[in-house]
Amino acid sequence: MESLSTEMMLAMCGLYVIGKIMKEIPNFPNWGIPLALTVISCICTPILFGGYNIFNFFVAIVAVGITVYGDQLWKQTSYGIKELDKGEDEK
């Protein structure tokens, strides 16, 4: 169980980097990034955990979920703070 967190962090970092690379591809739609990351995670994450079974697929889904959620939380919080600052300047 101790290696679970290490491998999960490795999977999440890899998924984050892959997502950022996909974001830079000109004709790749933004809505397709979470779907592509889910497929990549379901294929690659079980390899990190030693095989394809139900638990490892669950870990793959959780890893991509945390990665996408964390990225969106960061973006939307940053955007919200900028909007608040801009609104205060106009007063």
Backbone as CSV, one residue per row, in Angstrom:
resi,resn,N_x,N_y,N_z,CA_x,CA_y,CA_z,C_x,C_y,C_z
1,MET,0.823,-1.197,0.000,0.000,0.000,0.000,0.865,1.259,0.000
2,GLU,2.069,1.167,0.530,2.949,2.329,0.563,3.331,2.771,-0.848
3,SER,3.548,1.809,-1.742,3.918,2.166,-3.112,2.733,2.706,-3.905
4,LEU,1.514,2.502,-3.405,0.331,2.996,-4.104,0.396,4.505,-4.295
5,SER,0.732,5.232,-3.253,0.761,6.688,-3.370,1.887,7.159,-4.297
6,THR,3.021,6.501,-4.255,4.134,6.875,-5.125,3.773,6.643,-6.592
7,GLU,3.222,5.480,-6.886,2.857,5.173,-8.263,1.690,6.042,-8.731
8,MET,0.772,6.344,-7.813,-0.357,7.215,-8.158,0.157,8.610,-8.508
9,MET,1.081,9.137,-7.724,1.649,10.454,-8.014,2.397,10.443,-9.349
10,LEU,3.117,9.377,-9.617,3.826,9.247,-10.890,2.832,9.244,-12.052
11,ALA,1.753,8.500,-11.915,0.729,8.454,-12.966,0.090,9.823,-13.156
12,MET,-0.222,10.505,-12.064,-0.865,11.816,-12.160,0.060,12.844,-12.805
13,CYS,1.335,12.824,-12.456,2.291,13.757,-13.077,2.425,13.478,-14.572
14,GLY,2.501,12.211,-14.926,2.580,11.852,-16.337,1.341,12.278,-17.104
15,LEU,0.169,12.066,-16.512,-1.081,12.472,-17.158,-1.157,13.987,-17.307
16,TYR,-0.676,14.706,-16.310,-0.688,16.167,-16.380,0.179,16.664,-17.540
17,VAL,1.361,16.081,-17.668,2.270,16.479,-18.751,1.659,16.134,-20.111
18,ILE,1.077,14.948,-20.224,0.439,14.555,-21.484,-0.711,15.502,-21.811
19,GLY,-1.485,15.884,-20.803,-2.585,16.827,-21.012,-2.096,18.179,-21.497
20,LYS,-1.006,18.664,-20.923,-0.442,19.946,-21.363,0.075,19.857,-22.795
21,ILE,0.661,18.722,-23.156,1.124,18.530,-24.532,-0.068,18.525,-25.486
22,MET,-1.137,17.831,-25.102,-2.341,17.799,-25.949,-2.939,19.191,-26.115
23,LYS,-2.857,19.989,-25.073,-3.399,21.351,-25.120,-2.683,22.184,-26.180
24,GLU,-1.412,21.898,-26.430,-0.619,22.656,-27.396,-0.817,22.190,-28.837
25,ILE,-1.474,21.041,-29.034,-1.733,20.552,-30.391,-2.836,21.413,-30.994
26,PRO,-2.577,22.079,-32.126,-3.517,23.073,-32.655,-4.931,22.555,-32.929
27,ASN,-5.085,21.411,-33.536,-6.414,20.946,-33.933,-7.031,19.949,-32.959
28,PHE,-6.450,19.781,-31.788,-6.994,18.841,-30.804,-8.008,19.590,-29.941
29,PRO,-9.266,19.147,-29.920,-10.293,19.890,-29.167,-10.099,19.768,-27.655
30,ASN,-10.357,20.861,-26.946,-10.192,20.862,-25.489,-11.085,19.838,-24.808
31,TRP,-12.299,19.641,-25.342,-13.210,18.692,-24.710,-12.712,17.253,-24.845
32,GLY,-11.812,16.994,-25.785,-11.295,15.648,-25.987,-10.136,15.283,-25.077
33,ILE,-9.550,16.280,-24.434,-8.387,16.011,-23.587,-8.735,15.087,-22.418
34,PRO,-9.797,15.354,-21.632,-10.116,14.418,-20.541,-10.435,13.009,-21.032
35,LEU,-11.092,12.900,-22.188,-11.399,11.574,-22.731,-10.124,10.839,-23.134
36,ALA,-9.227,11.542,-23.807,-7.965,10.930,-24.220,-7.127,10.545,-23.006
37,LEU,-7.107,11.405,-21.991,-6.353,11.087,-20.775,-6.938,9.871,-20.062
38,THR,-8.252,9.721,-20.103,-8.879,8.554,-19.482,-8.448,7.271,-20.186
39,VAL,-8.451,7.291,-21.506,-8.024,6.110,-22.262,-6.552,5.808,-21.987
40,ILE,-5.715,6.828,-22.039,-4.284,6.639,-21.777,-4.064,6.109,-20.369
41,SER,-4.793,6.662,-19.403,-4.647,6.230,-18.019,-5.076,4.779,-17.839
42,CYS,-6.185,4.392,-18.471,-6.673,3.014,-18.337,-5.744,2.007,-19.003
43,ILE,-4.953,2.457,-19.959,-3.992,1.567,-20.609,-2.675,1.529,-19.838
44,CYS,-2.167,2.699,-19.425,-0.815,2.787,-18.861,-0.737,2.615,-17.346
45,THR,-1.701,3.133,-16.612,-1.618,3.074,-15.145,-1.603,1.647,-14.611
46,PRO,-2.430,0.725,-15.126,-2.331,-0.647,-14.613,-0.958,-1.273,-14.815
47,ILE,-0.239,-0.842,-15.840,1.115,-1.354,-16.040,2.003,-0.954,-14.864
48,LEU,1.834,0.289,-14.366,2.609,0.739,-13.205,2.279,-0.068,-11.955
49,PHE,1.033,-0.519,-11.859,0.580,-1.234,-10.671,0.681,-2.742,-10.812
50,GLY,1.222,-3.227,-11.893,1.517,-4.646,-11.990,0.480,-5.511,-12.683
51,GLY,-0.408,-4.948,-13.446,-1.327,-5.795,-14.200,-2.716,-5.210,-14.313
52,TYR,-3.473,-5.818,-15.187,-4.834,-5.351,-15.449,-5.822,-6.118,-14.575
53,ASN,-6.405,-5.414,-13.615,-7.498,-5.953,-12.813,-8.416,-4.799,-12.426
54,ILE,-9.504,-5.108,-11.768,-10.511,-4.092,-11.449,-9.922,-2.982,-10.582
55,PHE,-9.136,-3.342,-9.573,-8.548,-2.344,-8.680,-7.662,-1.370,-9.451
56,ASN,-6.850,-1.885,-10.362,-5.943,-1.019,-11.113,-6.685,-0.107,-12.084
57,PHE,-7.800,-0.573,-12.639,-8.613,0.312,-13.471,-9.260,1.402,-12.619
58,PHE,-9.667,1.049,-11.407,-10.209,2.045,-10.479,-9.152,3.104,-10.173
59,VAL,-7.935,2.669,-9.911,-6.830,3.594,-9.643,-6.581,4.486,-10.860
60,ALA,-6.673,3.927,-12.061,-6.468,4.708,-13.288,-7.520,5.802,-13.423
61,ILE,-8.771,5.475,-13.133,-9.852,6.460,-13.225,-9.674,7.537,-12.159
62,VAL,-9.304,7.132,-10.947,-9.081,8.108,-9.871,-7.908,9.021,-10.222
63,ALA,-6.841,8.462,-10.772,-5.664,9.268,-11.132,-6.016,10.323,-12.171
64,VAL,-6.749,9.942,-13.207,-7.107,10.925,-14.238,-8.120,11.920,-13.683
65,GLY,-9.004,11.464,-12.816,-9.978,12.380,-12.212,-9.316,13.446,-11.361
66,ILE,-8.380,13.039,-10.535,-7.666,13.998,-9.684,-6.846,14.959,-10.545
67,THR,-6.226,14.441,-11.597,-5.412,15.284,-12.475,-6.252,16.351,-13.173
68,VAL,-7.362,15.942,-13.778,-8.215,16.893,-14.501,-8.871,17.862,-13.523
69,TYR,-9.350,17.349,-12.392,-9.984,18.208,-11.386,-8.988,19.242,-10.854
70,GLY,-7.775,18.801,-10.540,-6.761,19.718,-10.027,-6.407,20.801,-11.022
71,ASP,-6.287,20.428,-12.290,-5.977,21.415,-13.326,-7.109,22.427,-13.463
72,GLN,-8.345,21.959,-13.495,-9.486,22.865,-13.624,-9.649,23.744,-12.388
73,LEU,-9.414,23.183,-11.215,-9.497,23.964,-9.981,-8.484,25.102,-10.001
74,TRP,-7.268,24.810,-10.428,-6.220,25.831,-10.508,-6.594,26.916,-11.519
75,LYS,-7.027,26.504,-12.723,-7.368,27.470,-13.767,-8.528,28.364,-13.348
76,GLN,-9.582,27.754,-12.839,-10.774,28.533,-12.524,-10.566,29.416,-11.301
77,THR,-9.777,28.959,-10.341,-9.478,29.797,-9.182,-8.624,30.985,-9.604
78,SER,-7.621,30.735,-10.436,-6.778,31.835,-10.932,-7.607,32.833,-11.723
79,TYR,-8.496,32.346,-12.580,-9.359,33.215,-13.375,-10.293,34.011,-12.468
80,GLY,-10.855,33.357,-11.460,-11.762,34.041,-10.540,-11.068,35.140,-9.758
81,ILE,-9.847,34.893,-9.321,-9.091,35.907,-8.582,-8.775,37.091,-9.491
82,LYS,-8.401,36.812,-10.747,-8.129,37.904,-11.693,-9.382,38.729,-11.940
83,GLU,-10.529,38.072,-12.056,-11.789,38.787,-12.269,-12.141,39.638,-11.055
84,LEU,-11.893,39.126,-9.850,-12.149,39.910,-8.638,-11.252,41.135,-8.593
85,ASP,-9.976,40.950,-8.910,-9.041,42.078,-8.914,-9.432,43.112,-9.958
86,LYS,-9.849,42.669,-11.128,-10.251,43.583,-12.192,-11.508,44.346,-11.779
87,GLY,-12.422,43.677,-11.118,-13.648,44.326,-10.672,-13.393,45.384,-9.624
88,GLU,-12.416,45.168,-8.750,-12.083,46.149,-7.721,-11.420,47.377,-8.331
89,ASP,-10.672,47.199,-9.426,-10.011,48.326,-10.078,-11.014,49.259,-10.749
90,GLU,-12.132,48.715,-11.189,-13.124,49.517,-11.893,-13.943,50.384,-10.949
91,LYS,-13.957,50.075,-9.665,-14.774,50.834,-8.700,-14.162,52.155,-8.349
